[in-house]
Every structure is written in structure tokens, then in C-alpha cells.
């Protein structure tokens, strides 16, 4: 779900004293490569035994190609509920892979930069991640692994079409590049739908944080390329990077305009969200993410006193069902999760306050910059 984890204590971002943190509008980058084995039926058409054979064959090769001592094959059928939810929330696996059943698996080495899904829609789905706007870095990780794996298993490839995939829209490079963006300012200003329509006219796909069919919890969206046939990977990445920078610029301007022209609305949005998080006794995961999104915007605009951005990043992970249950070391039913989630949020955010003086200071700072 969220494609990176909080920084360790010793790696905290350098931040000038008294200044708000740098806005984290572009949250993360991902490059996914779809590959299939020559001579094997696609997973949707294959028998259960054929999928099991592919998992064994590709899994062994992927572990070797990972070149990591902790790399291992994890059959989905052997993953318990809490661990599966945690892996879904970190985007290491997809819901489609979970639904696949026997023969589905993932190769993972315990590092956040790479996972390999086996027998999802295609035989092989290589995923490389990087925090922030770093598509080129994610591409380098995916491409290096892909090169090593291709030496170990034969890919289905056409000299005329490129890599052959189960979905025609992936034929060619088989690559989908995406960025995760956080857009609460565009939502507050009422400009979000226009921006999404503009991206779709430019042939980019916009989805929620869980991919196709998912909701945009926490005002986070995935922006990705649509087609792959006849396109060169570097060109796709360069195009998406330009678009991501432009979307981030629009989000930054929307926040500034909202604070300049509607300071009471912005303050109410942030203060209301913080108050609910500090006083709720039952709260669902998506609801918590939406309120944490508003709080993050307030922190990044310099409106909240005693705010710790690293704690906020941690909470954005911990409110999700799998991470929450992993944290408390027990399986919980939905109502228990809502109670424990609310308890954790009240405890961790109890000292944070929306400071009127900081709001005025932030608004004045923006107005001065505009005049310059």
C-alpha cells in the first residue's frame, strides 16, 4: 500500500530549525516488468499443476538472480492472514496474486527495493521500489534483476512485438512505471478531478493506492503509463517524471492558494482531522488514513506544533490492519482493530496542536513569497 517505510532514527531528514518539513507530495516510485516463460500457458489458462511447476522453476531462478542471502520463495498458500495483509499493505504482493491460490508465490529478500510475484496475471512480475521521485533508480534495480533472470529462464519474446504478456496492453516492453502522489491540497481546492481528467487525456492511468479498482485512501493516487508497445523504457520514465513534477507543482500551488484565500477552511480541515484522531475510540483504517492525510498537509504547511514527521510516517503504516495486528502481536476482529487503532492514535498524537500563530505565520510566509 505505502511503498516505503519510515526512516531510521539516525537517518532523519535535515530540517532547518523552526521551518516546516519539505512537502512529501511524490511519495514513492515503482517500476514493474511483466514477463512470461516461452512455451508455457499464461496463469489464467494453465492448470494448477502447471502453475505449481512454474512456481518451482521460476522461484529457484529468481532466488539465484536476487543475489541476496535472505532471498527465498514464499508460496502464497503458506502465508498466514496477518503476514499476507502486511505484504499487501507494502505492495510486495497484489490482491490478484492472493486470489490465485495454488502455484502463486513471491520471491522476497527482506529488502524494500524488490519483490517478484510468480503466477499473478503473468508468470513473472518484477517490482522495484524507491522512495520519492526516483523512477530511474527503480528502473535500474528492475532491469538488472531482469537481465540476470533472463539468463536462467527462457522468456516469451517476439522480434516484432517484444515481450509477450497475458494482457495485450502490456505487450512490448512489459513495463509499467508509476509514482504515488499525495494530493490533499487539490482536493481541498476542488481542482482534483480536473487534474485527473488532464492526466487521462495525456494517456496516463490514475488509480487508488491499491492499484486497479481501489480507493484513493489518504488522498494518495498512483499515476502510471498506459501503453508499452513501441515505446522505449527510458522515454516512458522521462515522460512520467515530467508529469509527476508538474502534478506536484499543482498540488503545492493549490495548498498555497487555499491557505492564502481560505485560511479558515484549511485550518478547520486540519484541526478537525487532528481532533478526531485525538479523541476517537473507534476508527477504521481508511478513515484514519484520510485524517492523517489532512494532518500531514498541516505539518508540511507548518501549522501544527510539536509535530514529528517521522512519527506521522510510522502511523500511516501502523493504522493498516496487517501492520496493526503485527504491532500488537495478536489477531484481532474488525471491531477490536478499530478500538486498538484509535487507542494508538490518541496516545501518539495527544500533544499535537494546531497553533493559530503558526497558521498566521505560514500564511504570511506564503504571501511574502508570492510578492517576490
N, C-alpha and C positions, 0 to 999 in steps of 0.2 A: 504494500500500500504506500508507505512512505519509503523512498528509495535511499535514504541514508540514515545513519544513527547519530545521536549527539556526539560532539567532540569530547575526547577525554579531558580530564581536568587540566592537564598540562598543555593542552593544545588549544586553549580558548583564544578566540579571535582578539587581536589587538584592537582596542577601542579607546579613543581619546576620553579622558575623564570628563564627565558632565555632558557627553554627547550621546545621542541615541545610537543603537547598533545599526550597521548597514542593512537596509531592507533586503530580506531574502525572498525576492519575488520569483526568481528562477531557482527552484528548489533542487532539482536534480536532472540528470541526463541519462538516457538509456539507448543502447543500440542492440537490436535483436536480429539475428540471422536465422532464416528458415532453410533447412537442408533435409534431403531425403536420400535413402540408400538406393543405389542402382539395382533394379531387378526385384525390389520388394514393393508390395502393395501399400498404399497410404494407410495410416492407422484406422481411418473410418471404414475401410474396405477389408482390412486384414482380420484374420481370425484371432481369437485370444492367444492361441499357441504361437502364431506368427508374431504377435506383439511381444510376448514373453521372450521369444528368441531374439528379436531386435533389441529389447532392453538389455539382455545379457551381452550381446555383441557390441552394441554402441556404448553401453555402460563401461565395459572394460577398456575400450579405446579412449573414451572421454577421460577416465581416471588417469590413464597414461599421458594424454595430451595436456591435462591440467598442470602436470609437473609440480604438484604440491603434495607434501607428505600426508596431509589430512584429507585429501580428496577421496570420496567414496560414493558408491551408488546407493541411493535411498529409494527403495520401491515404495510407491505411494500407499499400497495396500498395508504396509507395515508401520505407517506413521499414525501416532495417536492423535486424537482430536485437538488437543491444545497445541501440540507441536505443529500440526497442519495449519491451524489458524495463524500461528505466528509466522510461518513461512509464507502464507498468503498475504499477510499484512506487510511483509517485507518485499513482496513481489518476486520472491525466489521461485514460486510456482504460480500457476493460474488456476482459476476455478474449473476451466475445461480439463486441465490435467487431472485434477482431483476426481472429476466425474468419469474419467476414462477407466478407472478400476485396474484390473489385472493387466500387467505389461507396461503400466505407466510408472515413471520414475524420474528422479532428478539427480544430477551429479553436482555436488557442492563441497567446497573445501573449507568452509567456515570463514571465508573472506567475503566482504560485501561487494566485491567488484565483478563477480562472475557466477552464473549458475547455468546449467544445461538441462533443459527439460527434454525427456525422451518419450515419444509416442503421445504428444499432445495432438494438434492438428497435423503436424508433420513429424517425421521420425526424430528430427533433431531441432531444437530451438535454443540457440546460443544467446544468452543475455549478458550484456556487460553494462555496469552502472558506474556513475561518477557523480559526486555532489556538485551542485551549481551548474553553470553553463560550461560543460566540458564534453561535448559530443565527440570531438576529435580524439580525446583520451579514451572514451568508451569504445569508439571505433577501433582504435589501436589494440585494445585488450581483446575485443571480439575477433578481429582479423587475425591476430597472432595465434589465438587458440584454434580458429577455423583452419588455418594453414597447417597446423600440427595434426589436427584431427583428420583432415583430408588425405594425409599420407597413410592413415591407418585404416580407413574405411572408404569404399568407393561411393562417390556422390552421384546422384541422378543429375546429369548435366547435358544440355543441348548446345551445340556450337552456334545455332541460330537464335535460340531463345534465352539461354543462360541456365541458371539453376531452376530445376523443375519442382514445383510446390503443389500442395493439395488445393490451395486457393489460387485461382488464376491471377488475382491482383498482386500476388507476391512473386510471380514468375519474373526472372531476370536476375537481379542482384539478391533477391530474397531478403532484403534489408528493410527494417522499419526503424527509423530513428525517432526518438520522442524526447520532449522536455516536460517536466512537471512545473507548472506555474501557480502562484498563489495570488488570486485576484479579488480581494475583498473591496478594494477601492473602486473598481469598475462596477461591482455590484451595488455599492452604496450610491454611486453617482448615476446609476441607471444606464450605463454605457455598455454593459457586459454583452448583451445579446447582439448589439451592432458589431462589436469586435469579433464575436464568434462567427457571425454571418460573413464578415470580411475574410476571416481565415478560411472558411469553407469555399468561398469564391476563388481563393488562391489555391485550392485543391490541397488543403491541409485538413486533417481529421481532428476534431476536438471531442474528448471523452472525459468521463469522471476518473477519479484516481484508481479505480479498479479495472480500467480498460473498458471494452465494449459493453454497453448496457448498464454501466454503473453510474451511480450518482456522484455529483461533484461535492462530496463531503469536505467540510473545511474550506470551501471556495477554492479548491485545487483542481486543476484541469491538466490532462495530457494533450499535448499538441504533437501530431506526428505526420509524416509524409503519407500520401495515399498510394501512389503507384511506384513500381520498381522496374518495370520493363523498359529497356532502352535508356536507363539512367545510370550515371556513374556515382559510386558511393560518396566520393568527396564532394561532388556537386550537390547531392541531396543534403549532406551535412551542412555545407556552407549556406544553402538556402534556408534551412530550418534555423540555423544560428541567427541569421539576419532577422527572421520573423520573430524569434524569441526575444531578441534585443528590442525590437520595435514594440512588442506586446508589453514588455517590462517598462518601456518608456511611457506607454499609455497608462499603465497602472500607476506609475509614480506620479504622473501629471493628474490623474483622477484623484489620488489621495490629497495632493496639494490643493486642487480646486475645491474639493469637499471641505477641507479644513479651513480654507480661506473664505469660502462663500456660505458654508453651512456648519459652522463650528459647533453649534448646539446639537445638531443631528449626529455629527461624528462623535462628540463627547458622550451623548446618550447611547449610541451604538456600543461603544467600548465599555462604558460604565455599567450598562445593563448586562452585557455579557459577563463581565467580571463579577458582578453582584450575584448572578445566578450560579456561577461556578463556585463562589464562596459560601453559598447558603443552601444549595440544593441537597436533598437527601436521597433522591433517585434521579439518575441521569443516564440516558442511552449514549452509545458510542458516537453515532453520527451527530447527535445534538451537542455533545461535548466538543467534538471537532469544530463544529460551526462557531461555538462560543470562543474556543481557543483561537480560532482564526481572527475574530474581531479583537481579541486581546493582543495577539501578535501584531496586528496593524497598529494598535495603540502603543505598544512597546517600541516599534520601529519608527513611530512618529514622535517619540519622546514624551508621551502623555502619562505614563504610569511610573509612580515612584516605587523604589525598591524592587524593580523588575530584573529578573535574571534570564536572559535569552536562552542559556543552556538548559535551565530548568524547564522552560517552555518547550524546547525540542524534546526533552525526555517525556514530558506529559503527553505530547502529541502521539508518541508511541504507546505509552502506558495505558491510555484510555481505551485502546482497542482490545477486543475480547481475548485474543490469544495472549498478548503481552500482559494484560491484567492478570489472567489466571497463572501465567508463568511467574509473575512477580509475587503473588500471594501463595504460590506453591500448592494450589488446590483447584479442583474443577468446580465451577460454580454454575448454577442455573441462571437464566437471564435476569431475574429479579435480584438475585444475590450479586450479580455483576454490576447492576445499576447502583446498588447500595454501596458496594466497595469502591466503585469508581467515584461516586460522589464524596465518600469519606476521604479518599486520596486527594481529590481536587481541593476540598475545603482545607485540608491540612497543609498542602503545598502552596496555596495561593492566599492564605489568610492575611498576610501582611501587605499585599499589593494594594495600591490605591490609585485611582485616577485623580491626579493633582490639578486643580484649577489653574494654579500658577504655571505649571508645566504646559498645560494646554495653551494658555495665552502666549507663553514663550515660544512654543512650537509654531503657532500661527504667525507670530511676529517674525520669526526666523524665515518662514516661507515668503512672507510679503516683502521682506528686505531683499531676498534673493531674486524675486520677480522684478523688483525695481532695477536691480543691477543688469 
